[in-house]
């Protein structure tokens, strides 16, 4: 699964860079099940890289927060009051579970999940 973070970073590297607006918010995790994944994500700097690339592509007049979170379901949410987007760990898992049979190798599956996420 760690290769997935690398694949996401490579996909994002193809975008332009420069801009403001998107900021990284702390990962929200409650259960033990997602603590290690949350730690890997935080250490990878993936969301920071995504924010940089989004800022290069989209110009916002205000701040918009981005975070990974444990949500209890496979989804992603936008909270207009808080101006933040939460991408659920369960969504990443859902991608892996539902795409696994379509790929012959874990590397191909990682690339597909990264593409779906980005």
C-alpha positions in Angstrom: 0.0 0.0 0.0 3.0 2.3 0.5 3.6 2.2 -3.2 0.2 3.8 -3.6 1.4 7.0 -2.0 4.3 7.1 -4.5 2.0 6.5 -7.4 -0.2 9.4 -6.2 2.8 11.7 -6.0 3.9 10.8 -9.5 0.5 11.4 -10.9 0.4 14.8 -9.2 3.9 15.7 -10.3 2.6 16.0 -13.8 0.4 19.0 -12.9 1.7 22.6 -12.9 2.8 24.4 -9.7 2.2 27.8 -8.0 -0.8 29.2 -6.1 -2.6 29.5 -2.8 -5.8 28.5 -1.1 -5.6 24.8 -0.2 -4.1 23.9 3.2 -3.5 20.5 4.9 -5.5 19.8 8.0 -4.5 17.2 10.6 -5.6 13.6 9.9 -8.6 12.5 12.0 -8.5 8.9 13.2 -10.3 7.3 16.1 -9.8 3.6 15.8 -6.6 1.5 16.0 -7.5 0.1 12.6 -6.5 3.3 10.8 -3.7 4.6 13.1 -0.8 3.1 11.1 -2.3 4.2 7.8 -2.8 7.7 9.2 0.9 7.7 10.3 2.0 6.6 6.9 -0.1 9.2 5.2 1.2 12.0 7.4 4.8 10.9 7.0 4.5 10.7 3.2 3.6 14.3 2.8 1.1 13.2 0.2 -1.7 15.7 1.2 0.8 18.5 1.3 1.9 17.7 -2.3 -1.7 17.5 -3.4 -2.4 20.9 -1.8 0.6 22.4 -3.7 -0.5 20.9 -7.0 -4.1 22.0 -6.5 -2.9 25.5 -5.7 -1.0 25.5 -8.9 -4.0 24.5 -10.9 -6.9 26.3 -9.1 -6.9 29.8 -7.7 -9.1 30.3 -4.6 -10.0 33.5 -2.9 -10.2 31.8 0.5 -8.6 28.9 2.4 -9.9 25.4 1.8 -8.7 22.6 4.1 -7.9 19.1 3.0 -7.6 16.1 5.3 -7.7 12.3 5.5 -10.2 11.0 8.0 -11.9 8.0 9.4 -15.5 8.5 8.5 -17.3 5.2 9.1 -18.1 4.8 5.4 -16.4 4.9 2.0 -16.9 8.5 1.0 -15.4 12.0 0.8 -17.1 15.1 2.2 -17.1 18.8 1.8 -18.1 20.9 4.8 -19.0 24.4 3.5 -19.1 25.9 7.0 -15.6 24.7 7.9 -14.5 25.0 4.3 -12.8 21.6 4.3 -12.7 18.4 2.3 -12.3 15.1 4.2 -11.3 12.0 2.2 -12.2 8.9 4.1 -9.8 6.0 4.7 -12.7 3.8 4.0 -12.9 5.1 0.5 -9.3 4.2 -0.2 -10.0 0.7 1.1 -13.2 0.5 -1.0 -11.1 1.3 -4.1 -8.7 -1.6 -3.3 -11.5 -4.1 -2.5 -13.6 -3.3 -5.6 -10.7 -2.9 -8.1 -8.6 -5.9 -7.0 -10.0 -8.5 -9.4 -9.4 -6.2 -12.4 -5.6 -6.2 -12.1 -2.9 -8.9 -12.2 -0.4 -7.4 -9.9 -0.4 -5.3 -6.8 1.6 -2.6 -8.6 -1.1 -2.3 -11.2 -3.8 -2.2 -8.5 -1.8 0.5 -6.6 -1.6 2.6 -9.8 -5.3 2.2 -10.4 -6.2 3.2 -6.9 -3.9 6.2 -7.1 -5.5 7.3 -10.3 -9.0 7.0 -8.9 -7.9 9.0 -5.8 -6.2 11.7 -7.7 
